[in-house]
Amino acid sequence: MSDRLPGFSTLAVHAGAQPDPTTGARATPIYQTTSFVFNDADHAASLFGLQAFGNIYTRIGNPTNAVLEERVAALEGGTAALAVASGHAAQVVVLQQLLQPGDEFIAARKLYGGSINQFTHAFKSFGWNVVWADSDDIASFERAITPRTKAIFIESIANPGGSITDIEAISTVARKAGVPLIVDNTLASPYLIRPIDHGADIVVHSLTKFLGGHGNSLGGIIVDAGTFDWSAGGKYPMLSEPRPEYHGIRLQETFGNFAFAIACRVLGLRDLGPALSPFNAFMILTGIETLPLRMQKHCDNAKAVAEFLAGHPAVASVSYAGLASDKYNRLARKYAPKGAGAVFTFSLKGGYDAGVSLVSKLQLFSHLANVGDTRSLVIHPASTTHSQLDDAAKVKSGAGPDVVRLSIGIEDKEDLIADLEQALGA
C-alpha cells in the first residue's frame, strides 16, 4: 500500500496477516503445535534471554496468536498486545504486573458480575485489595486514592446496564495519581470506542464476546497503549527493576513503549500459564474480519428494540445510552457516535418474578450467560450472573431484581421485537 493509514475495516481484515510463506495460504494457518525448532544453540539462548523475538513454546507465544495480537493492537491503537485464554485471565495477568501483596486498585462499581466476584474474593488470596468507586461520581475515584493505589479499572460500556463511562475524566484522575488506567472495552469493541484515544494506558477484552462474535471460542486480550512511564516513582518493580530470571534486564528500559505487553508475556503468561489455543485464535481472527459490519447491525437493532421496550406498558424503564432520554446519552454521543452498543437492561413492573417469567417465554432469544453473539441473548442477572451479590450491591451494579439484560444480535429487528411482544403479552 501507499503511505495512507488503512481504515478500520481494512485493519480488521488485514492487520498482522500475510500469506503463509511456505504454502501461500491466504487465511492465517492454525499452528497447532506445542513447540518450535531452534536454529542452533545460540538462537535458543537468545530467545530465552529476551535478546531476540521468536517462537519457543505455545504457552508463551504462537504464530496464529501473534496475528490476533497484532490485529487487535492495530484496531485499538496500541503498541502491542497479548492474547490469553479468557477475559478473566487477562485481568489476572494485567494486575499481576502491577500489584504486590497489600496493594490496592480502584474499580468502578458498574462492572460485569464475574469481575466483581473476581476482584472481591479471588484476588484476596493474592493480597490484592479492591476499592470501589462510582463511575457517575468522578470525585469518588479521587477520594479512593491512597499511597497503596496501583491502578484504576473501569469498563467503557458497563455490563449489564450499558452505561457509558467518562473515560477522559477518570483518566485525568489516574494521571494525577500517577497510576495506569485499565479499561475493559469488551462491550464497545474498538469499532465503537478506542479507550486509548481517551487516556487509557491498558485495554483488556473478553475476545469471547463481540470481537469473536459467534459464541464459539473463549479468549482474552491485553493491549498496551505504550503511554505509561513504568519507571517513574518506583511503583512498578516488575517493570522497572532488574529481573533475575532474565539476567537483570529492566523491562521498561529494554522494551520502551511496549514493555508492559512484554511483561505480561514473559512474567505473567509464562508462569501463570493461561495460554490461548491456536484454534481459538483462528476462530476469533475470522470473527474480527466482520466486526465493523456486525457491530453496526448490533447497534442499529439494539436501538430499535430499546425504543420498542421504552413504549411498552409492562416495562418500567429502559437503560440504553442510545435513547435520547437516557442519562448517558450525552456520553454516548461523545464516546460512541456510531452506536451505544448492543447490551442493555430494562426493568419490568412485575419485579423479580416478571423478569424470570419473561426469560422463560422468549422463543427467539437464547437464555444463556454470554453477550456479543450473532444471536440475540437474554438473562435475568439477579438470579444468575449477579446472584452472588447482596441486594444492595446488585442495584449498585445495575442488576436489580426487576432487571433483564439483553444482548441484541444481528437478526431482523422486526423478529426480535415480535418475540419480545409475545413474551411481554403472555
C-alpha positions, 0 to 999 in steps of 0.5 A, a space after each residue: 500500500 501507499 503511505 495512507 493509514 488503512 481504515 478500520 475495516 481494512 485493519 480488521 481484515 488485514 492487520 498482522 496477516 500475510 500469506 503463509 510463506 511456505 504454502 501461500 495460504 491466504 487465511 492465517 494457518 492454525 499452528 497447532 503445535 506445542 513447540 518450535 525448532 531452534 536454529 542452533 544453540 545460540 538462537 535458543 539462548 537468545 530467545 530465552 534471554 529476551 535478546 531476540 523475538 521468536 517462537 519457543 513454546 505455545 504457552 508463551 507465544 504462537 504464530 496464529 496468536 501473534 496475528 490476533 495480537 497484532 490485529 487487535 493492537 492495530 484496531 485499538 491503537 496500541 503498541 502491542 498486545 497479548 492474547 490469553 485464554 479468557 477475559 478473566 485471565 487477562 485481568 489476572 495477568 494485567 494486575 499481576 504486573 502491577 500489584 504486590 501483596 497489600 496493594 490496592 486498585 480502584 474499580 468502578 462499581 458498574 462492572 460485569 458480575 464475574 469481575 466483581 466476584 473476581 476482584 472481591 474474593 479471588 484476588 484476596 488470596 493474592 493480597 490484592 485489595 479492591 476499592 470501589 468507586 462510582 463511575 457517575 461520581 468522578 470525585 469518588 475515584 479521587 477520594 479512593 486514592 491512597 499511597 497503596 493505589 496501583 491502578 484504576 479499572 473501569 469498563 467503557 460500556 458497563 455490563 449489564 446496564 450499558 452505561 457509558 463511562 467518562 473515560 477522559 475524566 477518570 483518566 485525568 484522575 489516574 494521571 494525577 495519581 500517577 497510576 495506569 488506567 485499565 479499561 475493559 472495552 469488551 462491550 464497545 469493541 474498538 469499532 465503537 470506542 478506542 479507550 486509548 484515544 481517551 487516556 487509557 494506558 491498558 485495554 483488556 477484552 473478553 475476545 469471547 464476546 463481540 470481537 469473536 462474535 459467534 459464541 464459539 471460542 473463549 479468549 482474552 486480550 491485553 493491549 498496551 497503549 505504550 503511554 505509561 512511564 513504568 519507571 517513574 516513582 518506583 511503583 512498578 518493580 516488575 517493570 522497572 527493576 532488574 529481573 533475575 530470571 532474565 539476567 537483570 534486564 529492566 523491562 521498561 528500559 529494554 522494551 520502551 513503549 511496549 514493555 508492559 505487553 512484554 511483561 505480561 508475556 514473559 512474567 505473567 503468561 509464562 508462569 501463570 500459564 493461561 495460554 490461548 489455543 491456536 484454534 481459538 485464535 483462528 476462530 476469533 481472527 475470522 470473527 474480527 474480519 466482520 466486526 465493523 459490519 456486525 457491530 453496526 447491525 448490533 447497534 442499529 437493532 439494539 436501538 430499535 428494540 430499546 425504543 420498542 421496550 421504552 413504549 411498552 406498558 409492562 416495562 418500567 424503564 429502559 437503560 440504553 445510552 442510545 435513547 435520547 432520554 437516557 442519562 448517558 446519552 450525552 456520553 454516548 454521543 461523545 464516546 460512541 457516535 456510531 452506536 451505544 452498543 448492543 447490551 442493555 437492561 430494562 426493568 419490568 413492573 412485575 419485579 423479580 418474578 416478571 423478569 424470570 417469567 419473561 426469560 422463560 417465554 422468549 422463543 427467539 432469544 437464547 437464555 444463556 450467560 454470554 453477550 456479543 453473539 450473532 444471536 440475540 441473548 437474554 438473562 435475568 442477572 439477579 438470579 444468575 450472573 449477579 446472584 452472588 451479590 447482596 441486594 444492595 450491591 446488585 442495584 449498585 451494579 445495575 442488576 436489580 431484581 426487576 432487571 433483564 439484560 439483553 444482548 441484541 444480535 444481528 437478526 431482523 429487528 422486526 423478529 426480535 421485537 415480535 418475540 419480545 411482544 409475545 413474551 411481554 403479552 403472555 
